[in-house]
Amino acid sequence: MRICMIGTGYVGLVTGACLAEMGNNVRCVDVDEEKIARLNSGIVPIYEPGLEDIIKRNVVQGRLQFTTDTEEAVTNSLFIFIAVGTPPMDNGEADLRFVLDAAREIGQCLDSYKIIVTKSTVPVGTTEKVKGIITDELSRRQRNDLEFDVAFCPEFLKEGSAVEDFMRPDRIVIGTDKERTSEFLKELFSPFVQREPRIISMSIPSAEMTKYASNAMLATRISFMNELANFCESAGADIEEVRHGMGSDKRIGTAFLYPGVGYGGSCFPKDVKALIQSARERGHDLTILKAVEEVNKKQKQVFLEKINRHYDSDISGKRFAVWGLSFKPHTDDIREAPAIEIIRELVSRGATVKAFDPVAMGNARVIFEGNPGVTFSEDSYGTLSGADALVLVTEWPQFRKPDFDQIRILMKEPVIFDGRNQYNPELLRKHGFIYYGVGRN
C-alpha cells in the first residue's frame, strides 16, 4: 500500500520503517531539510535497536523514501499518517499546532480519496478538529466533492524496544466511525497480527482516551511503587521483597512495579500533564494523576537527600561517578531524564560529576556544554578514579554485573547510591561498600 508519514520523529520513523519492512511503499515527510538530507544519507537521528538496519534496507530496496515535498507524498498515497510532535505548553496542555498545521497542509493538496490517520498522541476531540480543518481547506478550494476519512491509531511503543513492539504488538487500536475505514486499516496492519488477532476497533474519542489512559496507568504504578518504597525504608521493610509478593498476584503482575528515581522520557511526563489539563478544561479534577505527578517530582529529591544525608548535608568538593544518562536503557533519549536533574543538583551544591552512558553522552554533552562541573568518560570504569561515590541512575545491562573489586580499588570511598536497585546489598557489604538503594532497609 502507498503511505505518507508526516513527521520523522520517534513515532514517524519507527512506524514508517516498519510499514515499509512489510512491503508497503512509504514516503516520510519533514520540514527539516537537513534532517531529511541526513536520513537520505543513511544517518538515523535517534538510537533505537534494529531501526537503522530496517531503514537502510528499505531505502536501498526503494520502499522507503524521505522528502520535504508534502504535496508529492500526499497525492501519491492512500494513507496519510500524522506523526508530528505534541510538546507540552506551560500549563501542561498538549501543543497541537504541528498536528493542525499538518491537517491544513493535507487539505491544501488533497486530490482524491484518502484516509487520514492521526498517530500523534492527542487529547480527545483532536481528530475531529483535523477533519474540520481539512473540510474547511477543501471548501476554500471549492473541492467539496473530494471524499476522505479520518481515524486515530495510537502508538504503544516503548523506547528501547520500539521496533519489536511494532512488529509484534500487544494490540492495535483503530479509532474510526466508519466500517470502510476500519477495514482498510485492518488490512494495512494485518501482517503484524497474522497469528493472533489483536486489532481492536472503537470510536475515535475512545481511541484517543485509550492512549492517554494507558500511559497514565503505567505512570501511576511507578509513582505508587516509589511512594511505597519511601515508606518501606522507615517501616523496616524491603521494597524488593514487597514487589515480589505483589507481582506474584496475577491480578497485579510485575510490569512497572520497579521503584527508582522516577519516570522520564518523552511520553509519561507529557501525557500525564496533558490528561490532567484536558480533564480540567472539561470540569474534572483527576486527583490521582495529580498525585502521581507530584510523587514523581519528589522522587528525585528523595534520592538526592539520601546522598546529602550521607555527607552530613555538605557535598561541596565531592566527586561523583554517574552511570546512566538516558531516561531508560536502550535509548539515547534524555528528555525528562532523572539523571540530568540529579547531576544539575549535585553540581549546584558544589560537587563535580564524571558520567558515562553507552549511547546518550552525545545528547548530554549538549545539555552540559560549558559546565566545568560535569565531565564524561568513554567507559564506565573511567568515571571511578578518585570518586567519592558511584551513583547508578539508568539500569543499562552492562552495569548489572560489574567487577566490584575493581570498583573498590578505583574509588576514593566505597559508597554506592543505587537508584534502580540493581545490586544485592549484602553482596556489596561483603565487598566493603556502603550501599544505599531505594526502599531497602
PANU-325154 format. One line per field, with one value per residue: residue number from 1; residue in one letter; x, y, z of N, C-alpha, C in turn. Coordinates in steps of 0.02 Angstrom, whole numbers. Each point is the difference from the previous one (the first is absolute). Last residue first. Example, Ala and Ser with C-alpha at 12.3 -4.5 7.8 and 13.67 -1.06 7.14 Angstrom:
<sites>
pos	2_1
code	S_A
n.X	642_15
n.Y	-112_-286
n.Z	354_-4
ca.X	42_-45
ca.Y	59_59
ca.Z	3_0
c.X	-39_45
c.Y	55_60
c.Z	37_0
</sites>
This chain:
<sites>
pos	441_440_439_438_437_436_435_434_433_432_431_430_429_428_427_426_425_424_423_422_421_420_419_418_417_416_415_414_413_412_411_410_409_408_407_406_405_404_403_402_401_400_399_398_397_396_395_394_393_392_391_390_389_388_387_386_385_384_383_382_381_380_379_378_377_376_375_374_373_372_371_370_369_368_367_366_365_364_363_362_361_360_359_358_357_356_355_354_353_352_351_350_349_348_347_346_345_344_343_342_341_340_339_338_337_336_335_334_333_332_331_330_329_328_327_326_325_324_323_322_321_320_319_318_317_316_315_314_313_312_311_310_309_308_307_306_305_304_303_302_301_300_299_298_297_296_295_294_293_292_291_290_289_288_287_286_285_284_283_282_281_280_279_278_277_276_275_274_273_272_271_270_269_268_267_266_265_264_263_262_261_260_259_258_257_256_255_254_253_252_251_250_249_248_247_246_245_244_243_242_241_240_239_238_237_236_235_234_233_232_231_230_229_228_227_226_225_224_223_222_221_220_219_218_217_216_215_214_213_212_211_210_209_208_207_206_205_204_203_202_201_200_199_198_197_196_195_194_193_192_191_190_189_188_187_186_185_184_183_182_181_180_179_178_177_176_175_174_173_172_171_170_169_168_167_166_165_164_163_162_161_160_159_158_157_156_155_154_153_152_151_150_149_148_147_146_145_144_143_142_141_140_139_138_137_136_135_134_133_132_131_130_129_128_127_126_125_124_123_122_121_120_119_118_117_116_115_114_113_112_111_110_109_108_107_106_105_104_103_102_101_100_99_98_97_96_95_94_93_92_91_90_89_88_87_86_85_84_83_82_81_80_79_78_77_76_75_74_73_72_71_70_69_68_67_66_65_64_63_62_61_60_59_58_57_56_55_54_53_52_51_50_49_48_47_46_45_44_43_42_41_40_39_38_37_36_35_34_33_32_31_30_29_28_27_26_25_24_23_22_21_20_19_18_17_16_15_14_13_12_11_10_9_8_7_6_5_4_3_2_1
code	N_R_G_V_G_Y_Y_I_F_G_H_K_R_L_L_E_P_N_Y_Q_N_R_G_D_F_I_V_P_E_K_M_L_I_R_I_Q_D_F_D_P_K_R_F_Q_P_W_E_T_V_L_V_L_A_D_A_G_S_L_T_G_Y_S_D_E_S_F_T_V_G_P_N_G_E_F_I_V_R_A_N_G_M_A_V_P_D_F_A_K_V_T_A_G_R_S_V_L_E_R_I_I_E_I_A_P_A_E_R_I_D_D_T_H_P_K_F_S_L_G_W_V_A_F_R_K_G_S_I_D_S_D_Y_H_R_N_I_K_E_L_F_V_Q_K_Q_K_K_N_V_E_E_V_A_K_L_I_T_L_D_H_G_R_E_R_A_S_Q_I_L_A_K_V_D_K_P_F_C_S_G_G_Y_G_V_G_P_Y_L_F_A_T_G_I_R_K_D_S_G_M_G_H_R_V_E_E_I_D_A_G_A_S_E_C_F_N_A_L_E_N_M_F_S_I_R_T_A_L_M_A_N_S_A_Y_K_T_M_E_A_S_P_I_S_M_S_I_I_R_P_E_R_Q_V_F_P_S_F_L_E_K_L_F_E_S_T_R_E_K_D_T_G_I_V_I_R_D_P_R_M_F_D_E_V_A_S_G_E_K_L_F_E_P_C_F_A_V_D_F_E_L_D_N_R_Q_R_R_S_L_E_D_T_I_I_G_K_V_K_E_T_T_G_V_P_V_T_S_K_T_V_I_I_K_Y_S_D_L_C_Q_G_I_E_R_A_A_D_L_V_F_R_L_D_A_E_G_N_D_M_P_P_T_G_V_A_I_F_I_F_L_S_N_T_V_A_E_E_T_D_T_T_F_Q_L_R_G_Q_V_V_N_R_K_I_I_D_E_L_G_P_E_Y_I_P_V_I_G_S_N_L_R_A_I_K_E_E_D_V_D_V_C_R_V_N_N_G_M_E_A_L_C_A_G_T_V_L_G_V_Y_G_T_G_I_M_C_I_R_M
n.X	791_-133_-104_156_277_274_248_285_208_153_-44_-185_-198_-126_-150_-211_-173_-61_-76_-123_-160_-13_137_227_247_243_279_256_216_161_13_73_-4_-208_-95_68_-103_-215_-92_-238_-250_-193_19_-37_-229_-137_-140_20_81_218_237_233_212_196_208_211_4_-179_-89_66_-100_-170_56_67_-43_-48_-79_-72_13_34_-157_-49_-151_-173_-180_81_93_-141_-56_156_19_-131_39_97_64_117_140_89_-6_8_-88_-130_-242_-100_40_-145_-209_-17_-9_-206_-157_27_-59_-226_-135_-131_79_183_62_98_-36_-5_-41_-87_1_251_227_201_181_191_175_110_130_26_3_-209_-209_-152_-174_46_42_-162_-209_-49_-78_-223_-143_-49_-179_-215_-66_-93_-230_-192_-141_-163_-200_-172_-142_-175_-193_-165_-148_-192_-192_-145_-220_-180_-121_85_224_153_87_190_209_106_107_215_191_88_131_233_161_46_125_239_193_22_-36_96_153_-41_-147_-177_-192_-84_-56_-62_-255_-252_-160_95_178_222_113_22_180_215_58_72_224_141_3_42_-29_-22_-93_77_49_-186_-122_62_-71_-216_-32_61_-147_-182_40_2_-207_-119_52_-103_-220_-29_23_-190_-178_10_-63_-230_-152_-44_-148_-231_-107_-61_-127_38_130_225_176_146_16_180_152_57_75_133_-75_-204_-53_-108_-230_-153_-72_-181_-215_-104_-107_-221_-178_-32_51_246_256_164_224_155_174_188_208_212_125_40_135_233_122_50_142_125_-180_-257_-264_-246_-183_-242_-196_-236_-137_-161_-67_-100_-63_-81_-124_11_152_60_150_-43_-91_144_104_-123_-8_180_1_-135_78_148_-91_-74_157_44_-121_97_264_245_242_68_-56_-215_-95_-151_-62_-106_-74_48_129_131_137_-45_-60_175_114_-93_32_200_10_-86_141_164_-65_-71_79_-78_-11_81_66_162_14_72_26_-19_90_-27_-103_-219_-71_-138_-61_-19_182_124_-44_113_231_67_-27_156_270_229_121_88_-60_-21_-19_198_218_169_-86_-55_174_80_-131_3_183_5_-126_53_33_34_75_4_15_101_115_36_-50_-211_-62_82_-113_-194_26_36_-186_-240_-239_-118_-107_-3_-106_-30_-111_-13_56_84_159_-64_-107_138_105_-130_-42_174_48_-152_-1_172_29_-67_-236_-202_-42_-135_-45_-108_6
n.Y	-80_85_146_95_5_-9_-79_-35_-183_-204_-236_-110_121_-19_-180_20_123_-22_125_149_206_242_197_-5_78_-49_9_-15_177_79_-146_-187_-228_-112_-87_-212_-185_-59_-44_-26_-33_129_175_-19_16_226_182_260_140_-13_86_-1_128_121_4_-45_-144_-97_9_-153_-215_-32_97_187_240_272_240_242_207_207_96_47_-162_-179_-90_-121_-211_-190_-127_-162_-201_-221_-250_-146_124_145_215_170_236_173_189_172_55_1_-199_-182_12_-53_-228_-111_29_-130_-232_-84_49_116_-1_-102_-219_-184_-282_-221_5_209_232_86_0_-164_-47_161_96_205_164_225_221_95_-76_-7_-71_-218_-208_-168_95_67_-158_-48_157_-14_-137_89_146_-85_-52_158_35_-163_3_140_-73_-145_94_85_-157_-64_142_126_152_137_145_57_76_-127_-201_10_23_-193_-136_63_-50_-216_-53_66_-128_-220_-25_30_-55_-106_-85_-83_-96_-255_-265_-179_-121_-29_-235_-227_-112_-24_-171_-212_-33_8_209_92_-68_74_217_39_-31_175_192_-10_86_137_232_200_-32_-39_176_79_-128_30_164_-58_-136_105_113_-126_-64_160_37_-136_58_172_-48_-86_147_139_-95_-39_172_38_-152_34_160_-72_-235_-258_-266_-175_-224_-205_-283_-185_-86_184_247_166_36_134_247_115_-54_98_217_30_-35_171_175_-34_18_218_159_-22_-71_-217_-148_-228_-164_-112_-11_-22_130_207_-4_-26_191_145_4_172_182_-49_15_6_180_72_87_118_124_89_54_106_112_210_180_236_199_248_124_45_-183_-165_41_-45_-222_-77_53_-130_-212_-3_17_-193_-126_59_-64_-108_4_-90_-116_-94_-83_24_-11_5_-79_52_67_196_198_177_174_163_-103_-83_151_55_-146_19_161_-57_-119_123_136_-53_-36_-66_55_90_231_110_-141_-230_-156_-154_-87_-152_-153_-74_-127_-106_-177_-56_106_159_236_91_52_193_207_71_23_-28_-257_-283_-287_-288_-206_-82_-121_96_91_-147_-82_145_28_-168_-10_150_-47_-150_87_258_278_227_131_-114_-24_-48_148_106_103_215_180_79_153_226_136_32_-23_-247_-270_-263_-225_-272_-253_-273_-220_-61_147_228_78_57_215_189_34_88_231_158_37_135_205_122_89_-32_-196_-159_-219_-223_-284
n.Z	2671_-226_-177_-166_40_91_137_48_-8_-16_-69_92_-14_-197_-23_102_-112_-263_-237_-153_42_-54_63_163_111_143_97_101_-51_-144_-233_-141_83_14_-198_-71_97_-79_-250_-136_-92_-72_-183_-239_-88_49_130_114_173_193_126_173_143_58_-189_-134_-208_-144_-239_-176_-34_-168_-244_-127_138_96_156_148_126_-128_-206_-234_-132_37_-137_-187_36_14_-192_-66_126_6_-30_181_232_231_157_219_169_242_202_125_-16_-215_-125_30_-107_-230_-59_13_-175_-192_6_-36_-229_-185_-234_-132_-184_-139_32_108_268_142_20_-62_71_144_179_142_209_158_204_184_101_119_109_242_163_99_-122_-47_-59_-223_-159_2_-97_-231_-67_15_-169_-197_6_-19_-191_-41_125_-74_-176_55_96_-138_-91_125_-2_-187_-71_-182_-168_-226_-30_128_-89_-136_108_85_-156_-78_135_-13_-187_-11_119_-91_-214_-71_195_263_287_251_163_89_4_-115_-113_-238_-87_85_84_76_38_55_202_75_44_225_136_-61_64_221_51_-53_142_267_276_206_26_-115_-231_-144_-103_-211_-185_-90_-161_-219_-126_-106_-203_-200_-93_-125_-227_-158_-64_-159_-230_-110_-52_-193_-205_-39_-72_-228_-100_29_-140_-221_-15_-34_-37_-2_-49_-1_-78_-80_-163_-150_26_-114_-231_-40_-32_-186_-25_145_-49_-151_86_128_-113_-73_154_159_177_151_114_81_111_70_164_87_-176_-167_-152_112_195_-30_-49_180_214_103_54_-44_-102_-100_-144_-133_-169_-122_-226_-237_-282_-256_-270_-183_-102_53_-70_-14_149_227_113_80_206_197_78_127_227_146_75_181_212_104_114_227_209_223_27_-81_-118_-248_-213_-193_-258_-246_-262_-262_-280_-163_-23_201_114_178_210_134_138_208_181_121_168_209_148_112_188_239_272_260_268_211_58_-140_-221_-145_-226_-217_-270_-226_-185_-172_-246_-222_-222_-223_-189_-148_32_191_-13_-119_111_167_7_83_39_-16_-25_-46_-122_-139_53_140_198_172_144_171_196_165_148_184_200_195_248_55_18_-168_-205_-237_-256_-243_-191_-14_201_37_-102_106_176_-54_-56_125_14_-53_-66_-125_-140_-95_-87_72_100_227_99_13_191_180_-1_65_231_135_-21_95_237_94_-148_-210_-149_-150_-194_-199_-185_-156_-36
ca.X	19_33_-48_-65_-46_-66_-49_-59_-35_24_55_55_29_41_59_45_31_-17_51_31_2_-44_-66_-30_-71_-42_-71_-43_-40_29_-35_2_70_24_-33_33_67_-2_53_67_49_-30_14_71_22_25_17_-35_-65_-30_-73_-30_-58_-23_-69_-4_64_6_-32_36_51_-29_-21_-16_50_-24_42_-22_-11_63_-6_21_55_47_-34_-33_53_15_-55_-1_46_-32_-19_19_-60_5_-56_26_-27_16_34_72_19_-22_48_64_-5_-5_66_44_-17_16_72_18_38_-27_-55_11_-46_41_-20_-10_51_-7_-54_-65_-25_-66_-11_-70_-3_-46_-1_-5_65_46_34_52_-27_-18_56_61_4_17_71_34_7_53_63_8_23_70_42_34_43_56_46_34_48_51_45_37_54_52_38_30_63_16_-30_-68_-39_-16_-56_-59_-24_-24_-63_-52_-18_-35_-68_-42_-9_-35_-71_-41_-13_19_-5_-54_7_61_13_69_-1_1_21_64_56_44_-42_-12_-73_-22_1_-55_-63_-9_-14_-71_-39_11_-46_41_-15_42_-37_-12_64_34_-30_21_71_2_-25_49_56_-24_-3_68_33_-29_32_68_-1_-14_61_52_-16_17_72_36_4_42_69_23_14_60_-12_-42_-31_-59_-23_6_-36_-47_-8_-27_-40_32_62_-8_36_68_40_12_54_63_21_24_66_46_20_-23_-73_-34_-56_-24_-64_-4_-65_-49_-37_-38_-4_-40_-69_-31_-6_-54_-27_46_67_46_70_17_59_54_33_53_4_50_-19_55_-20_51_-15_-41_7_-60_23_34_-53_-31_47_2_-63_5_48_-30_-51_36_26_-58_-9_49_-29_-64_-59_-39_-41_25_42_39_5_46_-14_56_-18_-41_-23_-41_24_20_-59_-34_39_-11_-68_3_35_-49_-52_30_14_-25_3_37_-42_-5_-53_16_4_-43_36_-51_4_41_41_26_8_40_0_-69_-13_19_-35_-72_-11_16_-51_-62_-56_-31_-10_-4_29_-1_-66_-47_-48_35_21_-59_-22_48_-2_-63_4_45_-32_-29_26_-52_25_-14_11_-62_14_6_70_14_-35_38_62_-17_-17_63_37_71_18_18_6_3_35_-9_39_-35_-13_-52_29_37_-50_-30_48_13_-61_-12_53_-4_-57_5_24_53_37_19_10_36_-8_36_-42
ca.Y	15_-59_-40_35_-14_30_-6_29_61_58_29_-47_9_61_-12_-42_37_-36_-39_-51_-64_-48_29_-40_20_-7_17_-55_-26_29_55_64_24_17_63_52_6_42_-27_28_-45_-46_22_-6_-68_-33_-71_-36_31_-34_10_-19_-45_-9_19_55_17_-19_50_63_-1_6_-66_-43_-52_-65_-29_-64_-50_-31_-9_60_35_24_29_62_50_30_45_55_53_65_33_-35_-34_-45_-43_-31_-63_-10_-62_4_-3_62_53_-15_14_73_29_-21_40_70_12_15_-54_-12_44_28_53_58_60_-14_-33_-72_-10_-4_68_3_-50_-13_-36_-56_-19_-72_-30_43_-39_39_60_49_46_-39_-21_57_15_-59_10_49_-33_-51_36_17_-59_-5_58_-6_-50_29_49_-37_-29_56_16_-53_4_-67_5_-59_3_-27_42_63_-13_-13_64_41_-30_15_72_9_-26_42_66_0_-18_46_-14_56_-10_33_72_32_66_9_0_68_55_30_-10_58_59_8_1_-70_-19_30_-23_-71_-3_19_-57_-53_7_4_-50_-58_-54_19_16_-62_-21_48_-13_-57_24_46_-39_-38_46_20_-57_-8_51_-23_-58_24_30_-52_-41_36_14_-62_-8_54_-15_-54_26_43_68_38_59_22_66_46_63_11_-60_-56_-40_1_-39_-72_-24_27_-30_-70_0_20_-56_-53_21_-1_-69_-29_-4_25_43_39_35_57_15_-28_42_-50_-61_12_15_-63_-40_25_-62_-54_15_14_-18_-27_-44_16_-63_9_-52_11_-25_-26_-40_-49_-65_-38_-70_-19_-17_60_48_-22_12_73_18_-25_42_66_-8_-14_65_35_-28_28_52_-19_-2_62_-5_38_-46_34_-34_39_-15_-17_-31_-59_-2_-60_-38_43_28_-55_-17_55_-8_-57_25_39_-46_-39_40_-34_49_-21_-18_-73_-24_18_72_32_17_36_8_57_-25_59_-2_58_13_-11_-47_-67_-19_-8_-59_-59_-9_-27_17_60_58_58_62_53_3_46_-38_-32_54_19_-54_-6_59_-2_-54_22_48_-29_-64_-49_-67_-27_49_-2_20_-58_-21_-26_-64_-48_-14_-42_-66_-32_-21_10_68_45_71_36_64_52_55_61_3_-47_-67_-15_-10_-67_-53_-1_-22_-71_-41_-1_-40_-68_-7_-51_1_69_10_62_33_63_60
ca.Z	69_28_36_4_-54_7_-54_32_-21_36_-38_4_66_0_-39_39_56_62_34_-43_37_-34_-13_-53_2_-60_12_-26_55_60_35_-36_-6_68_19_-39_28_60_42_-6_30_48_68_14_16_-60_9_-55_-13_-57_-2_-65_-2_69_15_48_31_70_44_-4_52_66_25_-57_-11_-23_-53_-31_52_20_73_36_-32_50_59_-22_-9_66_18_-49_20_9_-63_-62_-25_-57_-19_-61_-26_-70_-18_6_71_31_-18_31_71_10_-12_55_59_-16_7_69_30_67_18_66_18_14_-37_-71_-41_8_49_-33_-13_-32_-53_-17_-63_-10_-71_-12_-9_-37_-52_-33_-34_51_8_10_70_42_-10_25_72_13_-14_53_59_-13_7_64_8_-46_26_57_-24_-37_50_27_-46_3_62_4_37_41_67_-3_-46_34_46_-41_-27_56_21_-50_3_64_-6_-44_30_64_1_-40_-70_-42_-72_-35_9_-25_28_22_73_26_-44_19_-47_1_-11_-71_-7_-8_-70_-38_29_-18_-72_-8_25_-48_-56_-61_-52_7_33_70_33_20_63_50_15_46_63_29_26_58_58_19_31_67_43_10_45_68_27_6_58_61_0_16_72_24_-19_43_68_1_-23_46_-30_37_-22_57_-11_54_40_-37_48_66_2_8_59_5_-53_19_49_-33_-41_44_24_-57_-10_-63_2_-60_17_-57_11_-46_-31_48_48_37_-40_-60_18_22_-60_-43_-29_16_-24_55_-10_66_1_47_18_49_52_52_65_42_59_20_-30_47_-16_-38_-67_-25_-16_-62_-55_-14_-33_-69_-35_-14_-52_-62_-22_-28_-67_-47_-42_-30_43_2_60_57_38_51_64_41_70_44_64_-9_-69_-11_-58_-56_-33_-34_-60_-48_-28_-46_-60_-38_-24_-54_-59_-60_-53_-60_-57_-4_45_69_10_50_62_38_72_21_56_32_73_21_73_22_54_-21_-61_12_42_-39_-52_27_-44_29_-42_45_-26_49_32_-32_-40_-56_-45_-38_-45_-55_-43_-38_-50_-53_-45_-59_-24_16_13_66_54_39_68_44_-1_-67_-6_39_-36_-57_26_21_-60_15_-23_56_-14_63_-7_51_-27_-20_-72_-19_8_-61_-52_11_-16_-72_-35_15_-28_-73_-22_25_68_3_63_13_72_14_65_-5_0
c.X	73_26_28_-50_-63_-41_-66_-52_-52_-32_26_61_59_32_47_65_49_35_-26_44_27_0_-49_-72_-34_-71_-38_-74_-48_-35_38_-28_2_71_27_-29_39_69_5_49_71_50_-20_19_74_26_20_25_-40_-71_-26_-75_-19_-60_-18_-69_-7_64_21_-30_42_53_-21_-17_-22_58_-25_49_-19_-8_63_-5_16_60_50_-32_-29_53_13_-54_2_49_-23_-18_19_-68_16_-48_39_-23_20_38_75_18_-19_50_66_-1_-1_69_46_-14_18_74_19_38_-30_-55_12_-41_50_-28_-21_53_-15_-55_-69_-26_-72_-3_-73_8_-42_-4_-1_69_47_37_54_-17_-16_60_64_9_22_76_33_11_59_67_10_30_74_52_42_48_61_51_41_55_56_49_41_59_57_48_28_69_14_-33_-72_-42_-22_-62_-63_-31_-31_-68_-58_-22_-39_-72_-48_-8_-33_-74_-47_-18_20_0_-54_0_65_10_70_-9_-8_19_61_56_42_-46_-16_-75_-21_-5_-60_-66_-11_-20_-75_-37_9_-47_47_-14_41_-36_-11_64_35_-27_25_71_1_-23_53_58_-24_0_71_33_-25_39_71_0_-10_63_54_-11_20_75_42_10_48_72_25_13_64_-11_-46_-27_-65_-19_2_-34_-52_-14_-29_-36_33_65_-3_40_73_42_15_59_66_27_31_71_50_28_-28_-74_-30_-61_-16_-69_8_-70_-44_-41_-40_-9_-44_-73_-34_-10_-55_-23_48_68_41_72_11_59_59_27_54_-3_56_-30_63_-20_50_-19_-38_6_-58_23_31_-55_-29_46_-1_-63_6_46_-30_-49_39_21_-61_-10_47_-29_-63_-60_-35_-46_30_37_43_-1_52_-28_62_-14_-45_-29_-38_22_18_-60_-34_38_-14_-67_5_31_-48_-50_24_16_-16_-4_44_-41_-10_-51_11_10_-46_31_-59_-2_49_37_29_2_46_-7_-75_-13_16_-35_-74_-14_14_-50_-64_-62_-26_-1_-9_37_-7_-68_-57_-49_33_12_-57_-23_46_-3_-63_5_45_-27_-39_23_-59_31_-14_9_-66_15_12_72_12_-31_42_62_-16_-13_65_43_74_20_20_15_-5_42_-13_48_-37_-21_-51_29_34_-54_-31_46_13_-60_-12_53_-2_-56_-1_32_51_30_25_4_42_-16_43
c.Y	-17_17_-63_-46_42_-18_35_6_22_66_64_25_-48_12_60_-14_-41_35_-32_-48_-57_-69_-48_24_-31_21_-6_12_-53_-26_24_58_70_28_25_69_55_7_44_-35_28_-45_-53_24_-6_-69_-34_-71_-38_27_-34_8_-14_-47_-12_21_61_24_-7_55_64_3_8_-72_-44_-47_-70_-20_-68_-54_-36_-6_64_37_33_35_67_53_35_50_58_57_72_38_-33_-28_-44_-55_-22_-70_1_-63_-4_3_66_56_-13_18_75_31_-16_45_73_16_18_-56_-21_50_24_60_55_59_-5_-33_-73_-15_0_71_6_-49_-17_-30_-62_-13_-75_-32_43_-44_44_68_57_45_-39_-20_55_10_-59_12_47_-34_-47_37_14_-56_-7_58_-7_-48_29_47_-39_-23_60_18_-50_-3_-70_9_-60_-5_-23_45_65_-12_-10_65_39_-27_16_73_6_-23_44_70_9_-12_50_-15_63_-13_39_74_28_71_11_2_67_62_39_-7_63_58_14_-6_-71_-29_27_-26_-72_-5_13_-64_-55_0_11_-56_-63_-56_18_15_-63_-18_48_-15_-55_26_45_-39_-36_45_18_-57_-6_50_-24_-57_24_28_-54_-43_35_12_-61_-5_54_-18_-54_29_41_70_34_62_16_71_45_67_7_-60_-61_-43_-3_-40_-77_-32_24_-36_-70_-6_15_-58_-55_17_-4_-70_-32_-8_29_40_43_30_58_9_-39_35_-54_-64_8_10_-66_-43_16_-67_-53_15_20_-26_-22_-48_14_-68_20_-58_14_-25_-22_-34_-53_-68_-43_-72_-17_-10_64_48_-22_15_74_17_-22_45_67_-6_-8_69_32_-26_28_59_-19_-7_67_-9_35_-53_41_-29_35_-19_-20_-31_-60_1_-65_-39_41_26_-55_-14_52_-12_-56_31_38_-49_-42_38_-34_54_-20_-24_-75_-26_14_76_35_20_38_7_55_-23_67_-2_59_17_-7_-53_-70_-25_-13_-64_-64_-16_-33_21_59_63_55_61_58_5_43_-37_-29_60_23_-53_-8_60_-2_-53_19_49_-27_-67_-44_-69_-25_44_6_16_-60_-23_-31_-69_-53_-19_-49_-71_-37_-28_14_67_38_74_37_62_61_51_61_6_-54_-70_-16_-15_-69_-57_-6_-27_-74_-45_-6_-44_-74_0_-56_4_70_7_64_43_62
c.Z	11_69_31_35_7_-61_19_-56_51_-17_32_-38_10_68_1_-37_40_58_64_39_-42_33_-34_-11_-61_16_-66_14_-29_62_61_40_-30_-3_67_17_-36_32_62_46_-7_36_52_70_19_19_-65_-1_-53_-11_-63_5_-72_3_73_19_45_35_72_42_0_55_73_22_-57_-11_-16_-54_-27_53_25_75_38_-30_47_59_-22_-5_66_16_-50_15_8_-64_-67_-17_-60_-19_-61_-20_-74_-17_9_74_33_-13_36_74_12_-8_59_60_-11_9_72_36_66_20_71_21_16_-40_-73_-44_13_51_-33_-5_-25_-58_-13_-70_-8_-75_-12_-2_-41_-51_-30_-31_48_13_14_73_47_-6_34_74_15_-7_59_60_-13_2_63_6_-45_30_57_-23_-32_54_23_-45_2_59_9_32_44_69_-6_-45_34_43_-42_-26_58_20_-46_8_65_1_-40_30_69_8_-32_-72_-38_-74_-40_14_-26_28_29_76_35_-40_20_-51_-5_-16_-74_-4_-13_-70_-37_26_-23_-74_-8_20_-52_-60_-60_-49_10_39_73_38_27_69_55_21_53_68_32_32_62_61_24_37_72_45_15_50_71_31_11_62_64_4_20_76_25_-14_48_70_4_-29_51_-33_35_-21_61_-9_56_44_-34_51_69_0_8_56_4_-52_26_49_-37_-41_44_23_-58_-9_-64_7_-63_22_-61_8_-47_-28_48_54_34_-40_-62_17_17_-62_-50_-26_25_-29_61_-2_72_-6_46_19_49_51_50_66_38_65_21_-27_51_-26_-47_-72_-30_-22_-67_-58_-18_-39_-73_-39_-20_-58_-65_-24_-35_-71_-53_-38_-39_47_11_60_61_41_47_70_42_69_39_68_-15_-70_-12_-61_-61_-39_-40_-66_-53_-33_-52_-63_-46_-30_-59_-64_-66_-53_-60_-59_-2_50_74_0_50_67_30_76_22_63_24_76_14_74_13_53_-23_-62_11_40_-40_-54_24_-39_41_-43_51_-27_49_32_-27_-46_-62_-45_-44_-51_-60_-48_-44_-56_-59_-51_-60_-29_20_7_70_62_39_72_45_-8_-68_-4_36_-40_-56_25_19_-56_10_-29_62_-13_67_-17_44_-29_-24_-73_-20_2_-67_-52_5_-20_-75_-39_11_-31_-76_-28_19_69_3_70_11_76_2_61_0
</sites>
